[in-house]
Amino acid sequence: MLFNLTEEHLMIQKAARDFAKDVLKPGVIERDEHQTFPKEEIRQMGELGFLGMMVDPKYGGGGMDCISYVLAMEEISKVDASCSVVMSVNNSLVCWGIETFGTEAQKEKYLPRLATGQIIGAFCLSEPEAGSDATSQKTTAIDKGDHYILNGTKNWITNGSTASVYLVIAQTHPEKGHKGINALIVEKGMPGFVVGPKENKLGIRGSDTHSLMFDNVKVPKENRIGEDGFGFKFAMQTLTGGRIGIASQALGIASGAYELALAYSKERKAFGKTINQHQAIQFKLADMATQIEAARLLCLKAAWMKDKHLDYGTASAMAKVFASKVAMDTTIEAVQVHGGYGFVKEYHVERLMRDAKITQIYEGTTEVQKIVISRALLA
């Protein structure tokens, strides 16, 4: 087993780290405070290739492997999880979904702009009554011959108001259950498509999360991804890869909090010496570093399996379960290491703690991941 990163991997990692430090960090507290979408920062991420990292260069992407994506996601997430969730959705769900399962016409129409950040995408699966139970889609796409009529509501949609392309999962044949679901490409501006109010969230407050309403939206049949009834499989397979992105986000949040706690422990003094000389703090730091390293290896393993075209479903679920728990545990301890200052926004760790929680919820809750893992174990 080889654990060394290639020179290219190290260059990508450094580029992401430098961008996060130089561009994202200066305004991250203010964006969080005012729930400001990082429009200019996302534009720059697109120009640097972070929004279409794994897309084939012929469609304007970077043609990179999933390991590169994990490395970049970790570095961006150390500083601004609101930016990294935009990066994750655009890369893992929208670009990958269209490139893997879309028609050549769909790829040529959407990928060049998505991969370069000229536009960004959104993935629309969750509904008021269909979160973890993705089979219970109430949004309908009625077949009208050369088009579908789309009706329904989607909840918790990342990039809800800022996306231009939306991958919408909807039920066409209710009698077929999950085998009657389709995936449609919906564009902003289609008549009847309405974006609801922005959610006021605990964390990732810079990302724009909205409900979406579809009222008799006419969607051309050429915008369907895959064969009739492929939508549920499309959603599940796309989310399997997306979990690597969210696991990497959780890893980044954890490692960012750890680095802040480590640095602070070398400066803060108590009882006549810096707090990193107290065993209580040393043990916290040791536990944090060990857990983060384990999470990193799980993320890299899942990415490596994806790059090798192996079955990575269980690996991605394990990575997300573990990394998201590590993110929560580490950020809580980072606040504790900072003491009272950990409760103050300017020290960043309270924001990372708030951001960490969502990684246990979106793109499949921890409980759903454990279902995926246990089914694989018992198969």
Sequence and secondary structure as in RCSB ss.txt:
>XXXX:A:sequence
MLFNLTEEHLMIQKAARDFAKDVLKPGVIERDEHQTFPKEEIRQMGELGFLGMMVDPKYGGGGMDCISYVLAMEE
ISKVDASCSVVMSVNNSLVCWGIETFGTEAQKEKYLPRLATGQIIGAFCLSEPEAGSDATSQKTTAIDKGDHYIL
NGTKNWITNGSTASVYLVIAQTHPEKGHKGINALIVEKGMPGFVVGPKENKLGIRGSDTHSLMFDNVKVPKENRI
GEDGFGFKFAMQTLTGGRIGIASQALGIASGAYELALAYSKERKAFGKTINQHQAIQFKLADMATQIEAARLLCL
KAAWMKDKHLDYGTASAMAKVFASKVAMDTTIEAVQVHGGYGFVKEYHVERLMRDAKITQIYEGTTEVQKIVISR
ALLA
>XXXX:A:secstr
      HHHHHHHHHHHHHIIIIIGGGHHHHHHHT   HHHHHHHHHTTTTSTTS GGGT     HHHHHHHHHH
HHHH HHHHHHHHIIIIIIIHHHHHHS HHHHHHHHHHHHTTSS EEEE  BTTBSS TT    EEEE SSEEEE
EEEEEEEETTTT SEEEEEEES GGGGGGGEEEEEEETT TTEEEEEE   SS TTS EEEEEEEEEEEEGGGEE
SSTT HHHHHHHHHHHHHHHHHHHHHHHHHHHHHHHHHHHTT EETTEEGGGSHHHHHHHHHHHHHHHHHHHHHH
HHHHHHHTT   HHHHHHHHHHHHHHHHHHHHHHHHHHGGGGGSGGGSHHHHHHHHHGGGTTTS HHHHHHHHHH
HHH 
